[in-house]
């Protein structure tokens, strides 16, 4: 009996990461949307779509630094080797480094760095053995061998279950280390001038769920509501302090959460961007309940990606490609169109 030929375009013997995610989504019953990114613009809530922030030349130094640190973690090397590489490539001495484990048997998922008066919290991308976890958007009862999956919510807003668990598994330790790192910086100088929150792919998705918690921790510990507000962390200064920079973040929340996040950005005028290759496979792979992304997503112009296809690899998704594009954009700034404008 002859076997049916494989579907066109699927490499059964050596599947790519994009193909693995596609198969898993189909197995789980999710629909892969064959849409160009701009075709889903109308699905974002109006309040989110109005809060888009522009990229200025002054921002590119921070964006490039975020890309360097995200790229430094892209190969999942041991911490000592990663730090040596980052110091070599950035030219900065690392004054503090703290890795974090989620406690979910997936290994290191975030690293907190301090470079002088700058703190960079970098969330790592999907490791090869984590591919299937991108599809774990719903939770199951751990006490039952067989149970129906159910949606997870933050304040009534649907979010990605596994991404949320990863963030919650690190949150309290990250808060402790942020507080410790800030106080060390204050002892050696005038406090913090920039706090970068960054991540690529899965890491970007986790950062979306973490952003509000992190800013509120800074506010309650060092900012306007605290017992001893620092001048660099008061509410009017958050627009200068916080930067949220991600690269092709994997969708981690539904429309109501992304609208809420965009409103939060707007409340403190926090610059926030997600950059994406025009043919990044994640723009066409959406879980059905997370089809909208946060409004601050910019499609890179063809000129910024065409010379770096090797670095982007087959799925147009790899972090070395995004680093090259950020370097190109820093030298050749362009007006970027938003995915949801």
PyMOL commands that set and color helices and strands:
alter all, ss='L'
color gray80, all
select helices_A, chain A and resi 17-27+37-43+46-49+57-72+79-90+128-135+161-188+202-222+231-233+235-241+255-268+281-284+302-312+319-331
alter helices_A, ss='H'
color red, helices_A
select strands_A, chain A and resi 96-101+108-115+118-123+152-154+157-159+194-200+242-247+271-276+297-299+337-338
alter strands_A, ss='S'
color yellow, strands_A
deselect
rebuild
show_as cartoon
